[in-house]
Each structure stands twice: as C-alpha cells, then as structure tokens.
Amino acid sequence: MKFTPLAFEVNLSAEGFVVDLDSLYAGLATLQDRRDARGIRYALVTVLVYIILAKLAGEDYLRGIAEWVRHRREGLAQALGLARVQAPHASTYSRILSAAINPTEFERVVSQFLGRQPGAGQSVVLSLDGKTLRGTIAAGQTEGVRLLAAYLPGEGWVMLQVEIPARQTEIQVALQVLKCLDLRGKVVTGDALLAQRHLSVQVVRGGGDYVWPVKGNQCELQADIALLFDPESCVAGFSPVPKDFRTASTVEKGHGRIEQRTITVSSMLKGYLDWPHAEQVFQVERHCTRVSDGKVTQEVVQGVTSLTAQEASPQRLLELVRLHWRIENGLHYRRDETLREDRCRLRTGHAAQVMATINNLVLGLLLPKGITNVPQQRRFFAAHPQAALALLLRSPP
C-alpha cells in the first residue's frame, strides 16, 4: 500500500492559499492517506474539509453532503486554492471514510486541535460514558459499533473517544482511556457500570477523584450505603446513634414537570467500606411531579466518592452528580437528534467511527464558544459558508 506524502499537494493551484499552521486544516493535512496514491483525484484533507463544512451547514447524510458541496464547488475551490473545480460523489465520501483514514490518528488530530482552544481542559469534571451507534446494527444482529467517550461537560468537547472492540467490555476500555488522560485535578464521573475498584484506583493514582453512583453490580457496597441512610429503629429508652448527615436540595420546573433532588452525605463509612479511597458516601432522592396530571415518580440512588467533606460539600456533590448527565443531553442527544448519528447507515470499514469523531468535532467547534442552539448556528453557516471555513483555516484565537 502506498501513502501520499503530503495530502494538500493533490489538485493544488500554482498560487496556493494561506492557512494557519495551528489550524484544523493543517492538522488534517498531516493524516496519512491509506489509499493507493495512483489515481487519487481528491486530497484527503479536502474531502474532510468538505464533510465538516457540510456538517456545520446542516447536512447529515453523505448524499446531502455531496449535493451541498456540488452546489458550492466553485466557491470552495477558490477558497481552498484548488486547480480544478470538481465535487466528489457520495460514494467517494463513503470509500474515504471507511478505508482511507486511521480512526485513532484522526481522533488524535481532532483532540489536539480542540485542546488548543482558549480555556480548553480547565474545567474539573470529566465524564465517561459508552454509546452504541444504532445505525450500525445490521438486520438480525444485536450489536453495532460501540464507542467510549471522555467528555468535559463544563466545556462541551470530547477529550478522547475510542472504539470498544467486540470482545472487550466498556469497563476494560475505560481503564485504557483513564491511563491515557491527565487526571490531575479532575473529578471523573460515570454511570453505575463504571463503579469498579480498579477504575477507582486508577483515577486516584492518576491524580484525580471519582464520583460513582452504585447499583446492583456492586450489591454489597450498595447495601452498606443504603443501610447507613435507612431510618434507624430504636427500642424504648434508647436514642438513635448520632450521624454526621449533611443534606442539600434543588427544585426545578421545566419540560412539564417539577423536580426536587435531595442529597444526603456522610463520611461515617470511611475506613469501613471495602472500597479503595472511599471518603464519602451519598444518597440522592429524586421526586418528580408531572404538572399535567400530578403523577409522582420517585428514585433513590446511592453513591461513593473519593472527595473528602472539605473538598466537596453536599451542594457540590449534587452538582457533580447532575453534571455527569450532560454527556447524555449535551453530547449523545445532540449527536443523535441534531446530527442524526443513529440514523446514519455507514457500516463499512471505519466509516461510522470516523463520522462520530466528525460529529464530536462539530460540537466541539460550537459548544465551547457558548453556542447552545446548534440547529440555529448550522442554519447560519448554511447561509455563510465562509464563516464556517474560517473555523477550519484559522488558528484558535
């Protein structure tokens, strides 16, 4: 297999064009092209720029991306300094996404670029969560491409995303991800599946702290925590054992419901629990009342953290627990509903994983800038593609 040494040499006009060396374009130009160098009509970097621009402008499927580029091929060729005015077919995009790109290398380039944005990586909370790309589940099958993301909910971008191999679990891949990240000063959150002893050890060893909800997969730990918070029954003449319980509550109204969350925190099980670096345990009670008919739902979840009482008050712990779920509504929901990720039927090669990284990139270009209405911003870029192109050609401010 031959590799093209410089991705931007194909179809470049004699005049060339100016691009910042720290720009996303410059990073994409360093990617190795896995295609045979003979007969290449479109440089890898150019095809990726086309896809990203079309994504920013509201196109989510390869046919729509190809058509969007075709209608703007003259302006794009001029802006990118291309010698020939041409636009790839949708099948060309599919072949390139599936076989021409090393997804690990592509993820590294995207992560490094987003990490150079102003203020990137300074927030404390780091959320881990897995996601199955439902569009990759073939008929008669039960599993598709599975990815694990390390997401900064306070900033809105993915530090690292890796594929979960077919014969590995999310827990195994989470350990590998934690070993690759700088955890100093970070608080790692996850769902109950990731409440594992060896993951807790790795987080603290890396200089961070953890906050895990605890459910049935750690039944003994859950039972110990639940027992602490259960009301204590006493015989006549005796009083309950003094507890160090501390609480905090929030009440919010939205989406047709009133939701009250109350957290109760204790340090009494430190040294008693068979759990590494456990400093505090907590119990979150969630009461939700539907406004339309008054229906009430309740949920109680126990949890454990390596943060001490001095490092995290009840209010702070409640905030950390809630911040974790931003990976669902801030990342996964936007990828599924706004960027139509689960409706995409890319199933050959690495196409689905590469497109998922592109979706992360699109959100990473917008959310850290305070843009919360992604569909609205995409409509703006559809009308002003030069503004979108500037995000790719210029260095972070």
C-alpha positions as CSV (number, residue, x, y, z in Angstrom):
1,M,0.0,0.0,0.0
2,K,1.3,3.4,-1.0
3,F,0.7,6.6,1.0
4,T,0.5,10.1,-0.4
5,P,3.3,12.0,1.4
6,L,1.5,15.4,1.5
7,A,-2.3,15.5,1.4
8,F,-2.6,19.0,0.2
9,E,-0.4,18.6,-3.0
10,V,-3.2,16.9,-5.0
11,N,-5.1,19.5,-7.1
12,L,-3.5,22.5,-5.5
13,S,-3.3,25.6,-7.7
14,A,0.0,27.2,-8.5
15,E,-0.9,30.2,-6.4
16,G,-1.8,28.1,-3.4
17,F,-3.6,29.6,-0.4
18,V,-2.8,30.7,3.1
19,V,-3.6,28.6,6.1
20,D,-2.5,28.9,9.8
21,L,-0.1,26.3,10.9
22,D,-2.1,25.6,14.1
23,S,-5.4,25.4,12.3
24,L,-7.6,22.4,12.0
25,Y,-6.8,22.2,8.3
26,A,-3.1,22.0,9.0
27,G,-3.8,19.1,11.4
28,L,-6.0,17.3,8.9
29,A,-3.3,17.6,6.3
30,T,-0.9,15.5,8.5
31,L,-3.2,12.5,8.3
32,Q,-1.9,9.5,6.4
33,D,-4.0,8.6,3.3
34,R,-4.4,4.9,3.2
35,R,-5.5,4.9,-0.5
36,D,-3.2,3.9,-3.3
37,A,-1.5,7.1,-4.5
38,R,-2.3,6.2,-8.1
39,G,-5.4,7.8,-9.5
40,I,-6.3,10.0,-6.5
41,R,-8.5,12.9,-7.6
42,Y,-9.4,14.4,-4.2
43,A,-6.9,15.0,-1.4
44,L,-7.9,13.5,1.9
45,V,-7.7,16.9,3.7
46,T,-10.0,18.5,1.0
47,V,-12.6,15.7,1.4
48,L,-12.6,16.0,5.2
49,V,-13.0,19.8,4.9
50,Y,-15.9,19.3,2.6
51,I,-17.6,16.9,5.0
52,I,-17.0,19.1,8.1
53,L,-18.3,22.2,6.3
54,A,-21.4,20.5,5.1
55,K,-22.0,19.1,8.6
56,L,-21.6,22.6,10.1
57,A,-24.1,23.8,7.5
58,G,-26.8,21.3,8.4
59,E,-26.1,18.2,6.2
60,D,-26.0,14.9,8.0
61,Y,-26.1,12.2,5.2
62,L,-23.5,11.6,2.5
63,R,-25.9,12.3,-0.4
64,G,-26.8,15.6,1.2
65,I,-23.1,16.4,1.9
66,A,-22.2,15.6,-1.7
67,E,-25.0,17.8,-3.1
68,W,-24.2,20.7,-0.8
69,V,-20.6,20.6,-2.0
70,R,-21.6,20.3,-5.6
71,H,-23.7,23.4,-5.5
72,R,-20.8,25.4,-3.9
73,R,-17.9,23.8,-5.7
74,E,-16.7,27.0,-7.5
75,G,-16.5,29.0,-4.3
76,L,-14.9,26.1,-2.3
77,A,-12.3,25.6,-5.0
78,Q,-11.4,29.2,-4.9
79,A,-11.3,29.4,-1.1
80,L,-9.1,26.2,-0.8
81,G,-6.8,27.1,-3.7
82,L,-7.8,24.2,-5.9
83,A,-6.7,23.9,-9.5
84,R,-9.7,22.0,-10.8
85,V,-13.3,22.7,-9.9
86,Q,-14.8,19.4,-9.0
87,A,-17.0,17.8,-6.4
88,P,-16.8,14.2,-5.1
89,H,-19.7,11.7,-5.5
90,A,-21.4,10.4,-2.3
91,S,-19.7,7.0,-2.9
92,T,-16.3,8.7,-2.8
93,Y,-17.0,10.1,0.6
94,S,-18.1,6.6,1.7
95,R,-15.0,4.9,0.5
96,I,-12.7,7.5,2.1
97,L,-14.5,7.4,5.4
98,S,-14.4,3.6,5.5
99,A,-10.9,2.9,4.4
100,A,-8.7,5.9,3.8
101,I,-8.5,7.2,7.4
102,N,-6.9,5.7,10.5
103,P,-9.6,6.5,13.1
104,T,-7.1,6.5,16.0
105,E,-4.9,9.0,14.2
106,F,-7.9,11.1,13.2
107,E,-9.2,11.2,16.8
108,R,-5.7,12.3,18.0
109,V,-5.7,15.2,15.5
110,V,-9.2,16.4,16.4
111,S,-8.5,16.1,20.2
112,Q,-5.2,18.0,19.9
113,F,-6.9,20.8,17.9
114,L,-9.8,21.1,20.3
115,G,-7.4,21.0,23.2
116,R,-5.7,24.2,21.9
117,Q,-8.9,26.2,22.1
118,P,-8.9,29.1,24.7
119,G,-9.6,27.7,28.1
120,A,-9.7,24.1,26.9
121,G,-9.2,21.4,29.6
122,Q,-9.5,23.8,32.5
123,S,-12.8,22.5,33.8
124,V,-12.8,19.9,36.6
125,V,-15.4,17.3,35.7
126,L,-14.6,14.6,33.3
127,S,-17.4,12.2,32.3
128,L,-17.0,8.8,30.9
129,D,-19.9,7.0,29.0
130,G,-20.3,4.5,26.3
131,K,-22.6,4.7,23.2
132,T,-23.7,2.3,20.6
133,L,-24.2,3.7,17.1
134,R,-27.6,2.2,16.4
135,G,-27.4,2.7,12.7
136,T,-24.5,0.2,12.5
137,I,-26.6,-2.6,13.9
138,A,-27.3,-4.9,10.9
139,A,-30.5,-6.7,10.4
140,G,-30.6,-9.8,12.6
141,Q,-27.8,-8.6,14.8
142,T,-27.9,-7.1,18.3
143,E,-24.6,-5.2,18.4
144,G,-23.1,-2.4,16.4
145,V,-20.1,-0.1,16.7
146,R,-19.6,0.8,20.4
147,L,-17.7,3.9,21.5
148,L,-16.5,5.2,24.8
149,A,-16.1,9.0,25.2
150,A,-14.3,11.1,27.8
151,Y,-16.3,14.3,27.8
152,L,-15.8,17.7,29.5
153,P,-19.4,18.7,30.3
154,G,-18.3,22.1,31.5
155,E,-16.8,22.9,28.1
156,G,-18.7,20.8,25.7
157,W,-16.0,18.8,23.9
158,V,-14.7,15.3,23.8
159,M,-11.1,14.8,25.0
160,L,-10.9,11.3,23.8
161,Q,-13.1,8.7,22.1
162,V,-12.2,5.1,21.4
163,E,-13.9,2.1,20.0
164,I,-14.9,-0.8,22.3
165,P,-13.8,-3.9,20.5
166,A,-16.2,-6.8,20.1
167,R,-14.5,-9.0,22.7
168,Q,-14.0,-6.3,25.3
169,T,-16.3,-4.5,27.7
170,E,-16.8,-0.9,28.4
171,I,-15.1,-1.4,31.8
172,Q,-11.9,-2.7,30.1
173,V,-11.7,0.2,27.6
174,A,-12.5,2.7,30.4
175,L,-9.3,1.6,32.2
176,Q,-7.3,2.1,29.0
177,V,-8.8,5.6,28.5
178,L,-8.0,6.6,32.1
179,K,-4.4,5.6,31.6
180,C,-4.2,7.9,28.5
181,L,-5.6,11.0,30.2
182,D,-4.1,13.6,32.5
183,L,-6.4,13.2,35.5
184,R,-4.6,15.7,37.8
185,G,-7.2,18.0,39.3
186,K,-10.1,16.2,37.6
187,V,-13.2,14.6,39.1
188,V,-14.1,11.6,37.0
189,T,-17.8,10.6,36.8
190,G,-19.5,7.7,35.2
191,D,-22.7,5.6,35.4
192,A,-23.1,2.7,37.8
193,L,-21.4,0.3,35.4
194,L,-18.1,2.1,35.9
195,A,-18.2,1.9,39.7
196,Q,-15.3,-0.6,39.8
197,R,-12.5,-1.0,42.3
198,H,-9.7,-1.0,39.7
199,L,-11.1,2.1,37.9
200,S,-11.3,3.9,41.3
201,V,-7.7,3.0,42.0
202,Q,-6.6,4.2,38.5
203,V,-8.4,7.6,38.9
204,V,-6.7,8.3,42.2
205,R,-3.4,7.0,41.1
206,G,-3.6,9.5,38.1
207,G,-4.1,12.4,40.5
208,G,-7.9,12.7,40.2
209,D,-11.0,11.9,42.2
210,Y,-14.1,9.9,41.3
211,V,-17.8,10.1,41.9
212,W,-19.7,6.9,41.1
213,P,-23.4,6.0,41.5
214,V,-23.7,2.5,43.0
215,K,-26.4,0.0,41.9
216,G,-26.8,-3.8,41.7
217,N,-23.5,-4.5,40.1
218,Q,-21.9,-3.7,43.4
219,C,-24.6,-5.1,45.6
220,E,-22.6,-5.3,48.9
221,L,-21.4,-1.7,48.6
222,Q,-24.9,-0.6,47.7
223,A,-26.4,-2.5,50.7
224,D,-23.9,-0.9,53.1
225,I,-24.6,2.6,51.9
226,A,-28.4,2.1,51.9
227,L,-28.2,0.6,55.4
228,L,-26.5,3.7,56.7
229,F,-29.2,6.0,55.3
230,D,-32.1,3.8,56.3
231,P,-34.2,5.2,59.3
232,E,-32.9,3.6,62.5
233,S,-35.4,1.9,64.7
234,C,-34.7,2.0,68.4
235,V,-36.3,0.3,71.4
236,A,-37.9,2.4,74.1
237,G,-35.5,4.3,76.3
238,F,-32.7,4.4,73.6
239,S,-31.9,7.1,71.1
240,P,-30.5,6.7,67.6
241,V,-26.7,6.7,67.0
242,P,-25.6,10.2,66.2
243,K,-25.0,10.7,62.5
244,D,-22.9,13.2,60.5
245,F,-25.6,13.5,57.8
246,R,-25.5,16.7,55.7
247,T,-28.0,17.5,53.0
248,A,-28.7,19.8,50.1
249,S,-31.7,20.2,47.8
250,T,-32.6,21.7,44.5
251,V,-36.1,22.3,43.0
252,E,-36.5,22.9,39.2
253,K,-39.5,23.3,37.0
254,G,-39.3,22.6,33.3
255,H,-40.4,20.3,30.5
256,G,-43.8,19.9,32.1
257,R,-42.6,18.7,35.5
258,I,-41.4,19.8,38.9
259,E,-38.3,18.0,40.0
260,Q,-36.8,18.0,43.5
261,R,-33.5,16.4,44.2
262,T,-32.2,15.9,47.7
263,I,-28.7,14.5,48.5
264,T,-27.7,13.2,51.9
265,V,-23.9,12.8,52.5
266,S,-21.9,11.1,55.2
267,S,-18.2,10.3,56.0
268,M,-19.1,7.7,58.6
269,L,-18.2,4.7,56.4
270,K,-14.7,5.8,55.7
271,G,-12.4,3.0,56.7
272,Y,-15.3,0.6,57.0
273,L,-16.2,0.1,53.3
274,D,-14.2,-2.4,51.3
275,W,-13.7,0.2,48.6
276,P,-10.5,1.9,47.6
277,H,-10.1,5.6,48.6
278,A,-13.7,6.0,49.7
279,E,-14.1,9.2,51.6
280,Q,-17.8,9.9,51.5
281,V,-21.0,8.1,50.6
282,F,-24.2,9.7,49.5
283,Q,-27.8,9.0,48.7
284,V,-29.8,11.1,46.1
285,E,-33.6,11.1,46.3
286,R,-35.4,12.4,43.2
287,H,-39.1,13.3,43.3
288,C,-40.7,14.3,40.0
289,T,-44.2,15.6,39.7
290,R,-45.8,15.8,36.3
291,V,-47.7,19.1,36.1
292,S,-50.4,17.9,33.7
293,D,-51.9,15.2,35.9
294,G,-49.9,15.3,39.2
295,K,-48.3,11.9,38.7
296,V,-45.3,11.5,41.0
297,T,-42.3,9.3,40.3
298,Q,-39.5,8.7,42.8
299,E,-36.0,7.4,42.5
300,V,-33.3,6.7,45.1
301,V,-29.6,6.2,44.1
302,Q,-26.6,5.6,46.3
303,G,-23.1,6.6,45.5
304,V,-19.5,6.8,46.7
305,T,-16.7,9.3,46.1
306,S,-13.0,9.8,46.9
307,L,-13.6,13.5,47.6
308,T,-13.4,14.5,51.3
309,A,-16.0,16.6,53.1
310,Q,-13.6,19.5,52.9
311,E,-13.2,19.1,49.1
312,A,-16.9,18.6,48.3
313,S,-19.9,19.8,50.2
314,P,-23.3,18.2,49.7
315,Q,-24.2,21.0,47.3
316,R,-21.0,20.3,45.3
317,L,-21.7,16.6,45.2
318,L,-25.2,17.1,44.0
319,E,-23.8,19.4,41.3
320,L,-21.2,16.7,40.2
321,V,-23.9,14.0,40.0
322,R,-26.0,16.2,37.8
323,L,-23.1,17.3,35.7
324,H,-22.4,13.8,34.6
325,W,-25.7,13.5,32.8
326,R,-24.7,16.4,30.5
327,I,-22.9,13.7,28.5
328,E,-26.3,12.3,27.7
329,N,-28.2,15.5,26.8
330,G,-25.3,17.7,25.8
331,L,-23.3,15.2,23.7
332,H,-25.2,12.0,22.9
333,Y,-28.6,13.6,22.4
334,R,-27.2,16.3,20.1
335,R,-25.3,13.7,18.1
336,D,-28.5,11.5,17.8
337,E,-31.1,14.1,17.3
338,T,-29.4,17.2,15.8
339,L,-26.6,15.5,13.8
340,R,-28.7,12.3,13.0
341,E,-25.9,10.0,14.1
342,D,-28.1,7.0,14.9
343,R,-30.0,7.3,11.6
344,C,-26.8,7.2,9.6
345,R,-26.3,3.8,7.9
346,L,-22.5,3.8,7.5
347,R,-21.5,0.2,8.1
348,T,-18.4,-0.4,6.1
349,G,-14.9,-0.2,7.5
350,H,-14.3,2.6,10.0
351,A,-16.8,5.0,8.4
352,A,-19.2,5.1,11.4
353,Q,-16.5,5.7,13.9
354,V,-14.9,8.4,11.8
355,M,-18.2,10.2,11.3
356,A,-18.8,10.0,15.1
357,T,-15.5,11.8,15.5
358,I,-16.6,14.4,13.0
359,N,-19.8,14.9,14.9
360,N,-17.8,15.4,18.1
361,L,-15.6,17.9,16.3
362,V,-18.7,19.9,15.0
363,L,-20.0,20.2,18.6
364,G,-16.5,20.9,19.9
365,L,-16.2,23.8,17.4
366,L,-19.5,25.3,18.7
367,L,-20.4,24.5,22.3
368,P,-17.1,25.9,23.9
369,K,-17.9,29.2,22.3
370,G,-21.2,29.4,24.2
371,I,-23.4,28.3,21.3
372,T,-26.2,26.3,22.8
373,N,-28.7,26.3,19.9
374,V,-26.8,24.1,17.5
375,P,-29.5,23.9,14.8
376,Q,-29.7,27.7,14.6
377,Q,-26.0,28.1,14.2
378,R,-26.0,25.4,11.5
379,R,-28.6,27.5,9.6
380,F,-26.3,30.5,9.9
381,F,-23.4,28.5,8.4
382,A,-25.6,27.3,5.6
383,A,-26.1,30.9,4.6
384,H,-22.5,31.9,5.4
385,P,-20.1,29.0,4.5
386,Q,-17.1,31.3,4.6
387,A,-17.7,31.8,8.3
388,A,-17.6,28.0,8.8
389,L,-14.5,27.7,6.7
390,A,-12.7,30.3,8.9
391,L,-13.1,27.9,11.8
392,L,-11.1,25.3,9.9
393,L,-8.4,27.6,8.3
394,R,-7.5,29.8,11.3
395,S,-5.6,29.0,14.5
396,P,-7.5,29.1,17.8
397,P,-7.8,32.8,18.9
